Amino acid sequence: MTKHFADEHKKAFGTAPPKQGYPDAGNGRFMEKASYKEWFEFSLRQRAHGQFMEGLTVFLFANIIGGLFYIQYSLVIAAAMLFFRTIFVFGYTVKPELRQVGGIPITLMTYV
């Protein structure tokens, strides 16, 4: 940010850019300086993270409630979900089509 936008930031705010202030989520002004490949890889990681977080709240709530009545069953489901979520994230960041390796079992476990 400092390398490419220090003058523009100083003109707009009157101060130097913060050392770790990156308000751009990857699709805005700061990514203009990245190559297409860097932007694409960054976007894949952003989406994988977003999808991981989207399902986490519902899963944790359901697992906690289920764990009150079926402790071992909930533990096995939680371990499997964590395993397949990790595979999903790595698959998505390597090649989007590979997300199905983890995504299909996650979808099936949603109905268990």
NUGU-687863 format. One record per residue: x, y negated, z negated of N, C-alpha, C in turn. Coordinates in steps of 0.001 Angstrom, whole numbers, plus 524288, in hexadecimal, padded with zeros to 5 digits. Layout:
% residues N
XYZXYZXYZ...
END
This chain:
% residues 112
803358049A80000800008000080000803677FB1E800008076F7FB1C7FCDC80AE27F6947FC8080DAC7F5AF801B180F357F9D48043B8122B7F9638091780EF97F6C280D6880A017F82C80DE4806E27F657812458031A7F1E5810E8801877F17880C077FD597EDD480AC77FEA77E9E48067A803987E970804F08050F7E5EC800A7803A77E03E801DE804F37DE678067D803CD7D8F0807DA7FDEA7D7EE808087FB1C7DB7C80A687F5707DAE180ACF7F2D47DAF2805687F4AF7DE66802007F2907DEB67FCB17F3BD7D9B47F9AD7F87A7D7E07FA217FA017D3157F75A7F6D27CE6A7F93C7F5D37CE2F7FE4A7F2B47C9F2800777ED147CA297FE687EAE87CECF7FDED7E57D7CF6A7FC397E4D17CEBE7F6577E8877D0B87F3387E7DB7D0CC7ED8F7EBCF7CD827EA8B7EFD57CBAB7ED287F3B87C86F7EA947F7A17CB6E7E7497F78A7D08D7E7837FB2E7D3CB7E48B7FD477D81B7E812801727DA897E63F803897DF117E90D7FFD57E3AD7E8377FFA57E74C7EBEE7FC3D7EBE27EB2F7FDE87EF0D7E6707FA377F1557E39D7FBAE7F4967DF287FED17F9537E0F68023D7FB277DD8D805BB7FF747DF0E802C0804627E0907FE81805907DDDD7FB8F80A427DF307F5EB808F77E0717F50A804817E2CB7EFC0802EE7E4127EE608043D7E9A77EBF4808957EA767EA7080A347EFAF7E48A80AF27EFD57E1A0806BF7F0D87DBEE8071D7F0C07D995809C97F5827DCBE80AF47F94F7DADD80D5F7FE1B7DA65813407FD507D5E5815677FE907D50D81B097FDEA7D6F181E298029C7D97A81BA4806477DBC081E8080AA37D94B81D7680FE07D52B81A6A810177D2B481951815187D26A813808163A7D56481081813787D51080ADC814167DA0A808658160D7DAD5803BD8144A7DF0C8005C8161E7E47D802AF8155F7E57E80533810FD7EABF8072080FE87EC3280BC8813527E85C80EB1815177E98981331818687EAA48119581E087E9F980CA481F4F7EB4380ACB8248D7F0FA80BC8825DE7F44A80BB7821EB7F9EA80C5F822C37FB908121B823117F8118158C821E17F95381B26822107F88481D36827997FB3082161828BC7FA5D823EF82DCB7F52F826E182DA17F35C8287A832297EE7D82B6F8325A7EEEF8307482F2D7F3608331582FAE7F437837FB82CD17F40383713826F37F68F832EA824FD7F672831B181F617F0E88307581D987EE1482D66820BF7E8B082C1681F687E5498310081F347E5D18345D823167E2AB8391C823627E3B683CA781EB37E8AA83D8C81D6E7EA08840DE818F87E81B83E7E813D87E89B8396C8134B7E6B6836C280E9F7E0C68375380E2F7DE06836B9812897D85983736812857D69C83CBC8110D7D976840A4812E77D82E846088116F7D8BD846D080B907DCE5844BA8095B7DDB48453D803B37D98584251800A57D81583DBB802887D3F283AB37FFF17CED483DC27FFF97CD7E84005804697C88C842ED804DD7C8A9847DC801987CD0484A9A8018A7CD6F84F557FE587CCBA84DF77F8967CF31849C47F6E57CE98848087F1787C8ED846907F05C7C689843BA7F3ED7C119842287F33A7BD70846CF7F2D27BE3484AB27F62B7BAD884F4B7F5FF7BBBA8526E7F1027C0848528E7EF337C1A1855457EA477BEA8852A97E5D27BEE084D787E5A37BC6584A937E16C7B66A84AA97E1CB7B45384AD67E6917AEAD84AEB7E7497AC3584FAF7E4B27AEB58541F7E5377AC7A858E57E3187ADE4859EB7DD737B1B78572C7DB6E7B3BB858537D63D7AFC68574B7D1E37AD09852F87D2147A9638519A7CDE87A5098559E7CD6C7A2A0856EA7D1C579E5C85ABC7D1AC7A05C8600A7CFDE7A4E2861957D1E27A7138669D7D0687A841866D77CA927AAC7862D57C8807AC1F862DE7C2EC7A74B863017BF7A7A36485FED7C0E079E8E85FEF7BDD679C068655A7BDE779B808679B7C2787991586CCA7C2EA79C4F870E97C01B7A16D8707E7C05D7A4C48745B7BDDC7A48A873EE7B7E17A43E86F387B5EE7A3CA86E8A7B03C79EA0870B87AE4D79A6B86F7F7B0FC795498718F7AF6E79543877847AFE479743879907B4337978187F3D7B4E279AF5881D17B0D379F2387F227AF477A2BC881437AB6D7A058881D47A60479C3987EFF7A4F97998C87F8979FF1796E9884DB79F69795638871E7A3D07928588C0E7A3B8795A7890A67A5F0798F588FA47A9CB79BEE893CA7AC627A1AB892287ACB57A479892CF7A8747A9C6890C07A8137AD788933F7AC0E7ADB5898617AC427B15B89AFC7AFCD7B001899DA7B5857AB0689A0A7B6B97A9418990B7BC0E7AACD893807BDBC7AA0C88FBA7BA537AB6688A4E7BB847B148889A07BC287B44F88C6A7B9137B9FC88C227B97A7BBDA88E357BEC07B9AD8928C7C06E7BB2A894D27C5797B9A1891267C9F17B4EB88EFD7C9B37B32988B5A7CDC37B6A18867B7CDDA7B7F98846F7C93A7BB4C87FC07C8ED7C0B1880CC7CB3C7C2FA8854F7C9FD7C821886A17CC137C7E9887407D2047C3D6889E57D3E47C34B88A997D9907C2658855E7DC447BF338820C7D9F67BE1E87CF37DC4A7C31F879A57DC897C620879A67D85F7CB0A876BA7D8597CEC5878D27DC8A7CF1687DED7DCFA7D26E8805C7E0E67D0C587EC97E66E7CBBC87F6F7E79E7C9E187E427ECE47C9CC878657EE057C8DE8752C7EA117C92D86F7A7EAD17CEBE86DE47EC3E7D28B870447E9B37D80086F1C7EAE37D954870C37F0767D78E875517F2077D8678771C7F7677D5B1873727FB3E7D0FC871BF7F9E37CE1986E227FD337D12B869147FE107D322866CE7F9C87D60C861DA7FA287DAFD862887FD627DDFA866A27FC657E2BF867777FF6C7E17E8689D8051E7DD7F86BB7806037DBF286CD480B667DA3D867F680E477D73B864AD80BAD7D54685FDF80E1C7D9B485C2980F717DD9485BC780C047E1DE8581D80D057E5A985A24811297E60D85F46811BE7E9898617B815B67E6F48613881B157E2378634281B687DF5086356820547D98C863A781ED67D65F85FDC820647D0EE85FB381E967CDE1864CA81F527CF07867BC823627CC2E86C9F824477CD40870A781FFB7D1C58703F81D767D32D874038195F7D01787343814517CD2286F04813E37CA0D86E2A80F277C5F88727080E6E7C47D87511812A87C0948792F812577C26F87DD580F187C78D87EA480EE17C9AF882FD80BCF7C81388266806197C82C87DB88040E7C67087CC87FEB97C0CF87AFF7FE767BEED8787C802937B9AC8763C802887B54D87A33802997B5E987E59805857B1C688248805D17B0F0884F3800897B50E886C17FDE17B42C889077F8A57B1E0885187F4BF7B3668802C7F5277B13187C337F1A07AB5E87BAF7F2907A9D187B8D7F7777A44387B2C7F8BB7A14887FE87F6CB7A37B884847F76B7A0E6889407F5897A0848894E7EF8B7A493887797ECEC7A475887657E7287A0928836F7E50F79F2A87FA07E82379B5887BC77E6797961487E637E578794FD882887E84278FFC885357E7B679014889C67E3F67948688AA57E16E794E688F0F7DDBC7929E88D947D884
END
